[in-house]
Amino acid sequence: MDIDLKSIAVRGVFSASRAARAGIDGTTLRQLVKAGECHPLHRGWYTPYRPKNARQHLRLRTIALLFEYGDVAVASHGSAIALLGLPTEGIDLGTAHLMWSRPSTRFEAFSRVRIHETVASERLPLQLETVHPAVACLQVGLADARALIVAADAAMRADMVTPEQLQEAAGLLRGQRGVTRARAVIEWCDARHETPGESVTALVLRMLGYDLDPQFAPGLTGPRGGLLHADFRILGTQVLVEFDGKIKYEARSEAESREILFAEKRREDALREAGFEVVRLTWADLEDPALVRRKIEAAIARSLTRAS
């Protein structure tokens, strides 16, 4: 069908009523959906682009909902995180969340959409399209501590939030289920965690009782002449911890993957020669804290044997 849906889309979305004004009736829209030329987001709202993943789908769906509700609501929870461009690890991407801009409006829920009562303060006001980033980070942390630390670490790296604002956001959410656990995680949030994998690694290790020194610099020069850094050092030990996700996040080709692997091996060899034990953790490892503890304790034992 020779219909340019992108010409009627605004910020990647369009409504059925806007399509009708352009001469595209409901029957034609259904045919376009069936043909894969547009994709439904919410009742009466579509996108001419095929969402690449659940995160992008949530972002487009949230934009559509904001158009539908106008200035009476802003994005909250995971919808705000997606709209702010923060990582969405640990977030339910199938449910859109909004927050009423008017304090007197009560909570509503329908069709995997939740519209919450207003939460804001003078220092954490509602933004143009979202709740304050600190509030959004705490909101996703109510359900999953991983979501909080991953989003908050990224927000701090981007100078969107401060630790003090995160603490104030926890106060605004006082009484909600999960806020006590979320508040405990705030002190572990750290802009030095450079990727979602490092953030989750820090969370798992700290929950196991280990004290950490993120982005530890042992004072060694790497193969390329720069100073070596490890993702973490277990304080009081010669054990370094690396999240094994650099290829996933950095490589743009198979050749670059091999180059990164080779550089990582040379880097790890230099650390071992300097007397450190290196523990590499993957996403699968982080799902099994008991396994992580065994790996850390074995490395500590090896380091003590080496020192004796």
ZADO-1210 file (C-alpha; in nm, 4 decimals, padded with zeros to 6 digits):
<atoms>
<atom x="00.0000" y="00.0000" z="00.0000" code="MET" pos="1"/>
<atom x="00.1428" y="00.3317" z="-00.1052" code="ASP" pos="2"/>
<atom x="00.0680" y="00.5304" z="00.2101" code="ILE" pos="3"/>
<atom x="00.3413" y="00.7324" z="00.3839" code="ASP" pos="4"/>
<atom x="00.2524" y="00.6875" z="00.7497" code="LEU" pos="5"/>
<atom x="00.5776" y="00.8511" z="00.8600" code="LYS" pos="6"/>
<atom x="00.4501" y="01.1809" z="00.7224" code="SER" pos="7"/>
<atom x="00.1660" y="01.1885" z="00.9763" code="ILE" pos="8"/>
<atom x="00.3677" y="01.0616" z="01.2733" code="ALA" pos="9"/>
<atom x="00.4823" y="01.3040" z="01.5437" code="VAL" pos="10"/>
<atom x="00.7770" y="01.1819" z="01.7536" code="ARG" pos="11"/>
<atom x="00.7288" y="00.8417" z="01.5963" code="GLY" pos="12"/>
<atom x="00.3582" y="00.7929" z="01.6795" code="VAL" pos="13"/>
<atom x="00.0191" y="00.8826" z="01.5362" code="PHE" pos="14"/>
<atom x="-00.3427" y="00.8401" z="01.6453" code="SER" pos="15"/>
<atom x="-00.6268" y="00.6773" z="01.4535" code="ALA" pos="16"/>
<atom x="-00.8023" y="01.0144" z="01.4488" code="SER" pos="17"/>
<atom x="-00.4963" y="01.1808" z="01.2944" code="ARG" pos="18"/>
<atom x="-00.4819" y="00.9018" z="01.0355" code="ALA" pos="19"/>
<atom x="-00.8529" y="00.9555" z="00.9579" code="ALA" pos="20"/>
<atom x="-00.7910" y="01.3264" z="00.8957" code="ARG" pos="21"/>
<atom x="-00.5251" y="01.2180" z="00.6450" code="ALA" pos="22"/>
<atom x="-00.7799" y="00.9947" z="00.4698" code="GLY" pos="23"/>
<atom x="-00.6773" y="00.6646" z="00.6290" code="ILE" pos="24"/>
<atom x="-00.9851" y="00.4918" z="00.7709" code="ASP" pos="25"/>
<atom x="-01.0014" y="00.2173" z="01.0321" code="GLY" pos="26"/>
<atom x="-01.0237" y="-00.0640" z="00.7781" code="THR" pos="27"/>
<atom x="-00.7130" y="00.0592" z="00.5986" code="THR" pos="28"/>
<atom x="-00.5289" y="00.0923" z="00.9298" code="LEU" pos="29"/>
<atom x="-00.6091" y="-00.2678" z="01.0195" code="ARG" pos="30"/>
<atom x="-00.4803" y="-00.3773" z="00.6794" code="GLN" pos="31"/>
<atom x="-00.1603" y="-00.1789" z="00.7326" code="LEU" pos="32"/>
<atom x="-00.1118" y="-00.3433" z="01.0725" code="VAL" pos="33"/>
<atom x="-00.1662" y="-00.6869" z="00.9188" code="LYS" pos="34"/>
<atom x="00.0862" y="-00.6035" z="00.6460" code="ALA" pos="35"/>
<atom x="00.3413" y="-00.4987" z="00.9074" code="GLY" pos="36"/>
<atom x="00.3524" y="-00.1396" z="00.7833" code="GLU" pos="37"/>
<atom x="00.2437" y="00.0049" z="01.1167" code="CYS" pos="38"/>
<atom x="00.2335" y="-00.1300" z="01.4701" code="HIS" pos="39"/>
<atom x="-00.0215" y="-00.0772" z="01.7488" code="PRO" pos="40"/>
<atom x="00.1021" y="00.0825" z="02.0712" code="LEU" pos="41"/>
<atom x="-00.2132" y="00.1562" z="02.2684" code="HIS" pos="42"/>
<atom x="-00.5813" y="00.1682" z="02.1874" code="ARG" pos="43"/>
<atom x="-00.6103" y="00.4126" z="01.8976" code="GLY" pos="44"/>
<atom x="-00.2346" y="00.4785" z="01.8731" code="TRP" pos="45"/>
<atom x="00.0227" y="00.3429" z="01.6279" code="TYR" pos="46"/>
<atom x="00.3810" y="00.3790" z="01.5062" code="THR" pos="47"/>
<atom x="00.5043" y="00.3459" z="01.1468" code="PRO" pos="48"/>
<atom x="00.8317" y="00.2050" z="01.2816" code="TYR" pos="49"/>
<atom x="00.8842" y="-00.1530" z="01.3940" code="ARG" pos="50"/>
<atom x="01.0117" y="-00.1296" z="01.7558" code="PRO" pos="51"/>
<atom x="01.3541" y="-00.2942" z="01.7779" code="LYS" pos="52"/>
<atom x="01.2960" y="-00.4202" z="02.1307" code="ASN" pos="53"/>
<atom x="01.0635" y="-00.3991" z="02.4314" code="ALA" pos="54"/>
<atom x="01.2415" y="-00.0889" z="02.5602" code="ARG" pos="55"/>
<atom x="01.1771" y="00.1031" z="02.2378" code="GLN" pos="56"/>
<atom x="00.8171" y="-00.0198" z="02.2317" code="HIS" pos="57"/>
<atom x="00.7622" y="00.1126" z="02.5849" code="LEU" pos="58"/>
<atom x="00.9191" y="00.4466" z="02.4930" code="ARG" pos="59"/>
<atom x="00.6915" y="00.4909" z="02.1891" code="LEU" pos="60"/>
<atom x="00.3887" y="00.3725" z="02.3844" code="ARG" pos="61"/>
<atom x="00.4656" y="00.6232" z="02.6586" code="THR" pos="62"/>
<atom x="00.4919" y="00.9056" z="02.4054" code="ILE" pos="63"/>
<atom x="00.1536" y="00.8060" z="02.2643" code="ALA" pos="64"/>
<atom x="-00.0023" y="00.8061" z="02.6116" code="LEU" pos="65"/>
<atom x="00.1436" y="01.1494" z="02.6874" code="LEU" pos="66"/>
<atom x="-00.0170" y="01.2845" z="02.3694" code="PHE" pos="67"/>
<atom x="-00.3471" y="01.1236" z="02.4701" code="GLU" pos="68"/>
<atom x="-00.3474" y="01.2662" z="02.8237" code="TYR" pos="69"/>
<atom x="-00.1975" y="01.6041" z="02.7397" code="GLY" pos="70"/>
<atom x="-00.0789" y="01.8123" z="03.0341" code="ASP" pos="71"/>
<atom x="-00.2740" y="01.6199" z="03.2995" code="VAL" pos="72"/>
<atom x="-00.0143" y="01.3416" z="03.3309" code="ALA" pos="73"/>
<atom x="00.3601" y="01.2750" z="03.3033" code="VAL" pos="74"/>
<atom x="00.5582" y="00.9526" z="03.2642" code="ALA" pos="75"/>
<atom x="00.6631" y="00.7731" z="03.5834" code="SER" pos="76"/>
<atom x="00.8315" y="00.4478" z="03.6927" code="HIS" pos="77"/>
<atom x="00.9786" y="00.2492" z="03.4009" code="GLY" pos="78"/>
<atom x="00.8109" y="00.4711" z="03.1415" code="SER" pos="79"/>
<atom x="01.0017" y="00.7705" z="03.2774" code="ALA" pos="80"/>
<atom x="01.3266" y="00.5722" z="03.2838" code="ILE" pos="81"/>
<atom x="01.2804" y="00.4764" z="02.9166" code="ALA" pos="82"/>
<atom x="01.1877" y="00.8321" z="02.8172" code="LEU" pos="83"/>
<atom x="01.4900" y="00.9725" z="03.0031" code="LEU" pos="84"/>
<atom x="01.7205" y="00.7397" z="02.8099" code="GLY" pos="85"/>
<atom x="01.8353" y="00.5528" z="03.1198" code="LEU" pos="86"/>
<atom x="01.9018" y="00.1750" z="03.1202" code="PRO" pos="87"/>
<atom x="01.6002" y="-00.0440" z="03.1951" code="THR" pos="88"/>
<atom x="01.7612" y="-00.3544" z="03.3485" code="GLU" pos="89"/>
<atom x="01.5167" y="-00.5208" z="03.5892" code="GLY" pos="90"/>
<atom x="01.2138" y="-00.3171" z="03.4744" code="ILE" pos="91"/>
<atom x="00.8793" y="-00.4587" z="03.3552" code="ASP" pos="92"/>
<atom x="00.8730" y="-00.3164" z="03.0026" code="LEU" pos="93"/>
<atom x="00.5232" y="-00.4445" z="02.9309" code="GLY" pos="94"/>
<atom x="00.3447" y="-00.2015" z="03.1634" code="THR" pos="95"/>
<atom x="00.3307" y="00.1730" z="03.0999" code="ALA" pos="96"/>
<atom x="00.3220" y="00.4057" z="03.3994" code="HIS" pos="97"/>
<atom x="00.2026" y="00.7652" z="03.4183" code="LEU" pos="98"/>
<atom x="00.1475" y="01.0029" z="03.7094" code="MET" pos="99"/>
<atom x="-00.1291" y="01.2588" z="03.7385" code="TRP" pos="100"/>
<atom x="-00.0108" y="01.6196" z="03.7348" code="SER" pos="101"/>
<atom x="-00.3033" y="01.7171" z="03.9557" code="ARG" pos="102"/>
<atom x="-00.2618" y="01.6042" z="04.3183" code="PRO" pos="103"/>
<atom x="-00.6318" y="01.5384" z="04.3768" code="SER" pos="104"/>
<atom x="-00.6646" y="01.2711" z="04.1038" code="THR" pos="105"/>
<atom x="-00.6758" y="00.9101" z="04.2197" code="ARG" pos="106"/>
<atom x="-00.4894" y="00.6025" z="04.0931" code="PHE" pos="107"/>
<atom x="-00.6257" y="00.4266" z="03.7835" code="GLU" pos="108"/>
<atom x="-00.5280" y="00.1002" z="03.6124" code="ALA" pos="109"/>
<atom x="-00.6301" y="-00.0547" z="03.2794" code="PHE" pos="110"/>
<atom x="-00.4843" y="-00.2440" z="02.9816" code="SER" pos="111"/>
<atom x="-00.1331" y="-00.2639" z="03.1309" code="ARG" pos="112"/>
<atom x="-00.1373" y="00.1089" z="03.1989" code="VAL" pos="113"/>
<atom x="-00.1074" y="00.2478" z="03.5515" code="ARG" pos="114"/>
<atom x="-00.1744" y="00.6138" z="03.6321" code="ILE" pos="115"/>
<atom x="-00.0484" y="00.6968" z="03.9804" code="HIS" pos="116"/>
<atom x="-00.1304" y="00.9667" z="04.2307" code="GLU" pos="117"/>
<atom x="00.1029" y="01.2661" z="04.2268" code="THR" pos="118"/>
<atom x="00.4406" y="01.2381" z="04.4023" code="VAL" pos="119"/>
<atom x="00.6551" y="01.5524" z="04.3895" code="ALA" pos="120"/>
<atom x="00.8141" y="01.8169" z="04.6076" code="SER" pos="121"/>
<atom x="00.9600" y="02.1632" z="04.5680" code="GLU" pos="122"/>
<atom x="01.3095" y="02.0163" z="04.5253" code="ARG" pos="123"/>
<atom x="01.1904" y="01.7210" z="04.3131" code="LEU" pos="124"/>
<atom x="00.9229" y="01.8790" z="04.0914" code="PRO" pos="125"/>
<atom x="00.7455" y="01.7170" z="03.7992" code="LEU" pos="126"/>
<atom x="00.9345" y="01.7695" z="03.4738" code="GLN" pos="127"/>
<atom x="00.7814" y="01.8582" z="03.1379" code="LEU" pos="128"/>
<atom x="00.7154" y="01.4933" z="03.0466" code="GLU" pos="129"/>
<atom x="00.8338" y="01.2858" z="03.3431" code="THR" pos="130"/>
<atom x="00.8523" y="01.2767" z="03.7174" code="VAL" pos="131"/>
<atom x="01.1854" y="01.3952" z="03.8564" code="HIS" pos="132"/>
<atom x="01.4575" y="01.1421" z="03.7559" code="PRO" pos="133"/>
<atom x="01.5341" y="01.0681" z="04.1222" code="ALA" pos="134"/>
<atom x="01.1688" y="00.9777" z="04.1824" code="VAL" pos="135"/>
<atom x="01.1645" y="00.7537" z="03.8734" code="ALA" pos="136"/>
<atom x="01.4752" y="00.5687" z="03.9946" code="CYS" pos="137"/>
<atom x="01.3185" y="00.5019" z="04.3339" code="LEU" pos="138"/>
<atom x="00.9875" y="00.3995" z="04.1798" code="GLN" pos="139"/>
<atom x="01.1444" y="00.1225" z="03.9705" code="VAL" pos="140"/>
<atom x="01.3476" y="00.0205" z="04.2744" code="GLY" pos="141"/>
<atom x="01.0316" y="-00.0581" z="04.4684" code="LEU" pos="142"/>
<atom x="00.9912" y="-00.3747" z="04.2614" code="ALA" pos="143"/>
<atom x="01.3549" y="-00.4630" z="04.1881" code="ASP" pos="144"/>
<atom x="01.6733" y="-00.3344" z="04.3506" code="ALA" pos="145"/>
<atom x="01.8626" y="-00.4010" z="04.0264" code="ARG" pos="146"/>
<atom x="01.6454" y="-00.1503" z="03.8436" code="ALA" pos="147"/>
<atom x="01.7221" y="00.1168" z="04.1027" code="LEU" pos="148"/>
<atom x="02.1004" y="00.0818" z="04.1091" code="ILE" pos="149"/>
<atom x="02.1320" y="00.0492" z="03.7301" code="VAL" pos="150"/>
<atom x="01.9138" y="00.3531" z="03.6573" code="ALA" pos="151"/>
<atom x="02.0517" y="00.5636" z="03.9433" code="ALA" pos="152"/>
<atom x="02.4163" y="00.4931" z="03.8554" code="ASP" pos="153"/>
<atom x="02.3519" y="00.6036" z="03.4968" code="ALA" pos="154"/>
<atom x="02.1551" y="00.9083" z="03.6120" code="ALA" pos="155"/>
<atom x="02.4398" y="01.0139" z="03.8418" code="MET" pos="156"/>
<atom x="02.6929" y="00.9708" z="03.5605" code="ARG" pos="157"/>
<atom x="02.4740" y="01.2004" z="03.3487" code="ALA" pos="158"/>
<atom x="02.4386" y="01.4557" z="03.6338" code="ASP" pos="159"/>
<atom x="02.0617" y="01.4012" z="03.6408" code="MET" pos="160"/>
<atom x="02.0444" y="01.3144" z="04.0107" code="VAL" pos="161"/>
<atom x="02.2473" y="01.3321" z="04.3302" code="THR" pos="162"/>
<atom x="02.2556" y="01.0881" z="04.6251" code="PRO" pos="163"/>
<atom x="02.0729" y="01.3518" z="04.8307" code="GLU" pos="164"/>
<atom x="01.7910" y="01.3666" z="04.5746" code="GLN" pos="165"/>
<atom x="01.7623" y="00.9883" z="04.5787" code="LEU" pos="166"/>
<atom x="01.7250" y="00.9975" z="04.9567" code="GLN" pos="167"/>
<atom x="01.4574" y="01.2670" z="04.9288" code="GLU" pos="168"/>
<atom x="01.2736" y="01.0624" z="04.6666" code="ALA" pos="169"/>
<atom x="01.2715" y="00.7675" z="04.9070" code="ALA" pos="170"/>
<atom x="01.1127" y="00.9960" z="05.1637" code="GLY" pos="171"/>
<atom x="00.8399" y="01.0967" z="04.9163" code="LEU" pos="172"/>
<atom x="00.7593" y="00.7286" z="04.8610" code="LEU" pos="173"/>
<atom x="00.7504" y="00.6522" z="05.2341" code="ARG" pos="174"/>
<atom x="00.4943" y="00.3837" z="05.3144" code="GLY" pos="175"/>
<atom x="00.4948" y="00.2208" z="04.9719" code="GLN" pos="176"/>
<atom x="00.5808" y="-00.1479" z="04.9514" code="ARG" pos="177"/>
<atom x="00.9521" y="-00.2008" z="04.8819" code="GLY" pos="178"/>
<atom x="01.0703" y="00.1460" z="04.9824" code="VAL" pos="179"/>
<atom x="01.2716" y="00.0233" z="05.2848" code="THR" pos="180"/>
<atom x="01.4730" y="-00.2121" z="05.0639" code="ARG" pos="181"/>
<atom x="01.5122" y="00.0563" z="04.7981" code="ALA" pos="182"/>
<atom x="01.6367" y="00.3095" z="05.0526" code="ARG" pos="183"/>
<atom x="01.9056" y="00.0617" z="05.1654" code="ALA" pos="184"/>
<atom x="02.0356" y="00.0314" z="04.8080" code="VAL" pos="185"/>
<atom x="02.0789" y="00.4088" z="04.7624" code="ILE" pos="186"/>
<atom x="02.4084" y="00.4138" z="04.9550" code="GLU" pos="187"/>
<atom x="02.5464" y="00.1589" z="04.7063" code="TRP" pos="188"/>
<atom x="02.4640" y="00.3690" z="04.3985" code="CYS" pos="189"/>
<atom x="02.7843" y="00.5049" z="04.2467" code="ASP" pos="190"/>
<atom x="02.8614" y="00.6931" z="03.9247" code="ALA" pos="191"/>
<atom x="03.1871" y="00.4938" z="03.9016" code="ARG" pos="192"/>
<atom x="02.9841" y="00.1888" z="03.7927" code="HIS" pos="193"/>
<atom x="03.0258" y="00.2330" z="03.4177" code="GLU" pos="194"/>
<atom x="02.7759" y="-00.0203" z="03.2783" code="THR" pos="195"/>
<atom x="02.4543" y="-00.1906" z="03.3924" code="PRO" pos="196"/>
<atom x="02.6583" y="-00.5085" z="03.4397" code="GLY" pos="197"/>
<atom x="02.8962" y="-00.3331" z="03.6784" code="GLU" pos="198"/>
<atom x="02.6013" y="-00.1871" z="03.8699" code="SER" pos="199"/>
<atom x="02.4418" y="-00.5293" z="03.9178" code="VAL" pos="200"/>
<atom x="02.7808" y="-00.6802" z="04.0064" code="THR" pos="201"/>
<atom x="02.8233" y="-00.4182" z="04.2799" code="ALA" pos="202"/>
<atom x="02.4738" y="-00.4899" z="04.4097" code="LEU" pos="203"/>
<atom x="02.5293" y="-00.8659" z="04.4283" code="VAL" pos="204"/>
<atom x="02.8719" y="-00.8337" z="04.5913" code="LEU" pos="205"/>
<atom x="02.7531" y="-00.5817" z="04.8504" code="ARG" pos="206"/>
<atom x="02.4479" y="-00.7923" z="04.9326" code="MET" pos="207"/>
<atom x="02.6927" y="-01.0777" z="04.9961" code="LEU" pos="208"/>
<atom x="02.8683" y="-00.8548" z="05.2486" code="GLY" pos="209"/>
<atom x="03.1785" y="-00.7494" z="05.0537" code="TYR" pos="210"/>
<atom x="03.3136" y="-00.3938" z="05.0702" code="ASP" pos="211"/>
<atom x="03.4252" y="-00.2633" z="04.7325" code="LEU" pos="212"/>
<atom x="03.6596" y="-00.0125" z="04.5756" code="ASP" pos="213"/>
<atom x="03.5112" y="00.0602" z="04.2278" code="PRO" pos="214"/>
<atom x="03.7410" y="00.1451" z="03.9364" code="GLN" pos="215"/>
<atom x="04.0434" y="00.0364" z="04.1360" code="PHE" pos="216"/>
<atom x="04.3776" y="00.1555" z="03.9945" code="ALA" pos="217"/>
<atom x="04.6642" y="-00.0769" z="04.1000" code="PRO" pos="218"/>
<atom x="04.9271" y="00.1626" z="03.9641" code="GLY" pos="219"/>
<atom x="05.0150" y="-00.0531" z="03.6634" code="LEU" pos="220"/>
<atom x="05.0591" y="00.0463" z="03.3009" code="THR" pos="221"/>
<atom x="04.8631" y="-00.1534" z="03.0452" code="GLY" pos="222"/>
<atom x="04.9766" y="-00.2954" z="02.7081" code="PRO" pos="223"/>
<atom x="04.8779" y="00.0282" z="02.5335" code="ARG" pos="224"/>
<atom x="05.0537" y="00.2543" z="02.7817" code="GLY" pos="225"/>
<atom x="04.7518" y="00.3683" z="02.9827" code="GLY" pos="226"/>
<atom x="04.6922" y="00.3068" z="03.3525" code="LEU" pos="227"/>
<atom x="04.5154" y="-00.0193" z="03.4289" code="LEU" pos="228"/>
<atom x="04.1846" y="-00.0168" z="03.6153" code="HIS" pos="229"/>
<atom x="03.9773" y="-00.3026" z="03.7513" code="ALA" pos="230"/>
<atom x="03.6002" y="-00.2796" z="03.7888" code="ASP" pos="231"/>
<atom x="03.6291" y="-00.3586" z="04.1620" code="PHE" pos="232"/>
<atom x="03.8709" y="-00.4580" z="04.4340" code="ARG" pos="233"/>
<atom x="03.7403" y="-00.6472" z="04.7340" code="ILE" pos="234"/>
<atom x="03.8626" y="-00.4217" z="05.0151" code="LEU" pos="235"/>
<atom x="04.1222" y="-00.5796" z="05.2415" code="GLY" pos="236"/>
<atom x="04.2225" y="-00.8372" z="04.9795" code="THR" pos="237"/>
<atom x="04.4280" y="-00.8778" z="04.6622" code="GLN" pos="238"/>
<atom x="04.1155" y="-00.9890" z="04.4745" code="VAL" pos="239"/>
<atom x="03.9918" y="-00.7899" z="04.1749" code="LEU" pos="240"/>
<atom x="03.6484" y="-00.8426" z="04.0214" code="VAL" pos="241"/>
<atom x="03.5653" y="-00.7787" z="03.6578" code="GLU" pos="242"/>
<atom x="03.2233" y="-00.7884" z="03.4965" code="PHE" pos="243"/>
<atom x="03.2749" y="-00.9887" z="03.1791" code="ASP" pos="244"/>
<atom x="03.0567" y="-00.7788" z="02.9503" code="GLY" pos="245"/>
<atom x="03.2985" y="-00.5537" z="02.7647" code="LYS" pos="246"/>
<atom x="03.2565" y="-00.7378" z="02.4355" code="ILE" pos="247"/>
<atom x="02.8784" y="-00.7113" z="02.4572" code="LYS" pos="248"/>
<atom x="02.8899" y="-00.3374" z="02.5222" code="TYR" pos="249"/>
<atom x="03.1922" y="-00.2282" z="02.3189" code="GLU" pos="250"/>
<atom x="03.2533" y="-00.4564" z="02.0201" code="ALA" pos="251"/>
<atom x="03.1104" y="-00.3493" z="01.6862" code="ARG" pos="252"/>
<atom x="03.2412" y="-00.6424" z="01.4820" code="SER" pos="253"/>
<atom x="03.3836" y="-00.9930" z="01.5183" code="GLU" pos="254"/>
<atom x="03.7345" y="-00.8600" z="01.4541" code="ALA" pos="255"/>
<atom x="03.6905" y="-00.5983" z="01.7249" code="GLU" pos="256"/>
<atom x="03.5618" y="-00.8701" z="01.9616" code="SER" pos="257"/>
<atom x="03.8835" y="-01.0671" z="01.9092" code="ARG" pos="258"/>
<atom x="04.0912" y="-00.7552" z="01.9645" code="GLU" pos="259"/>
<atom x="03.9088" y="-00.6780" z="02.2896" code="ILE" pos="260"/>
<atom x="03.9510" y="-01.0389" z="02.4077" code="LEU" pos="261"/>
<atom x="04.3249" y="-01.0285" z="02.3369" code="PHE" pos="262"/>
<atom x="04.3654" y="-00.6924" z="02.5129" code="ALA" pos="263"/>
<atom x="04.1673" y="-00.8207" z="02.8109" code="GLU" pos="264"/>
<atom x="04.3893" y="-01.1296" z="02.8369" code="LYS" pos="265"/>
<atom x="04.7088" y="-00.9196" z="02.8322" code="ARG" pos="266"/>
<atom x="04.5589" y="-00.6842" z="03.0883" code="ARG" pos="267"/>
<atom x="04.4575" y="-00.9709" z="03.3170" code="GLU" pos="268"/>
<atom x="04.8009" y="-01.1322" z="03.2841" code="ASP" pos="269"/>
<atom x="04.9617" y="-00.8046" z="03.3974" code="ALA" pos="270"/>
<atom x="04.7336" y="-00.7898" z="03.7015" code="LEU" pos="271"/>
<atom x="04.8123" y="-01.1491" z="03.7989" code="ARG" pos="272"/>
<atom x="05.1851" y="-01.0897" z="03.7597" code="GLU" pos="273"/>
<atom x="05.1495" y="-00.7968" z="04.0016" code="ALA" pos="274"/>
<atom x="05.0081" y="-01.0322" z="04.2660" code="GLY" pos="275"/>
<atom x="04.6342" y="-00.9911" z="04.2176" code="PHE" pos="276"/>
<atom x="04.3728" y="-01.2610" z="04.1763" code="GLU" pos="277"/>
<atom x="04.1110" y="-01.1748" z="03.9121" code="VAL" pos="278"/>
<atom x="03.7523" y="-01.3021" z="03.9248" code="VAL" pos="279"/>
<atom x="03.5446" y="-01.2568" z="03.6108" code="ARG" pos="280"/>
<atom x="03.1661" y="-01.2576" z="03.6484" code="LEU" pos="281"/>
<atom x="02.9009" y="-01.2897" z="03.3777" code="THR" pos="282"/>
<atom x="02.5285" y="-01.2138" z="03.3762" code="TRP" pos="283"/>
<atom x="02.4636" y="-01.5842" z="03.4390" code="ALA" pos="284"/>
<atom x="02.6945" y="-01.5781" z="03.7438" code="ASP" pos="285"/>
<atom x="02.5090" y="-01.2795" z="03.8888" code="LEU" pos="286"/>
<atom x="02.1860" y="-01.4820" z="03.8890" code="GLU" pos="287"/>
<atom x="02.3511" y="-01.7242" z="04.1350" code="ASP" pos="288"/>
<atom x="02.4890" y="-01.5313" z="04.4373" code="PRO" pos="289"/>
<atom x="02.6044" y="-01.8526" z="04.6032" code="ALA" pos="290"/>
<atom x="02.8252" y="-01.9238" z="04.3016" code="LEU" pos="291"/>
<atom x="02.9599" y="-01.5677" z="04.3153" code="VAL" pos="292"/>
<atom x="03.0522" y="-01.6152" z="04.6816" code="ARG" pos="293"/>
<atom x="03.2336" y="-01.9409" z="04.6038" code="ARG" pos="294"/>
<atom x="03.4339" y="-01.7720" z="04.3272" code="LYS" pos="295"/>
<atom x="03.5285" y="-01.4788" z="04.5501" code="ILE" pos="296"/>
<atom x="03.6218" y="-01.6944" z="04.8481" code="GLU" pos="297"/>
<atom x="03.8321" y="-01.9266" z="04.6291" code="ALA" pos="298"/>
<atom x="04.0177" y="-01.6234" z="04.4909" code="ALA" pos="299"/>
<atom x="04.0780" y="-01.4882" z="04.8420" code="ILE" pos="300"/>
<atom x="04.2162" y="-01.8282" z="04.9469" code="ALA" pos="301"/>
<atom x="04.4502" y="-01.8361" z="04.6452" code="ARG" pos="302"/>
<atom x="04.5741" y="-01.4846" z="04.7203" code="SER" pos="303"/>
<atom x="04.6513" y="-01.5772" z="05.0809" code="LEU" pos="304"/>
<atom x="04.8361" y="-01.8899" z="04.9698" code="THR" pos="305"/>
<atom x="05.0391" y="-01.6844" z="04.7248" code="ARG" pos="306"/>
<atom x="05.1289" y="-01.4328" z="04.9965" code="ALA" pos="307"/>
<atom x="05.2419" y="-01.6959" z="05.2506" code="SER" pos="308"/>
</atoms>
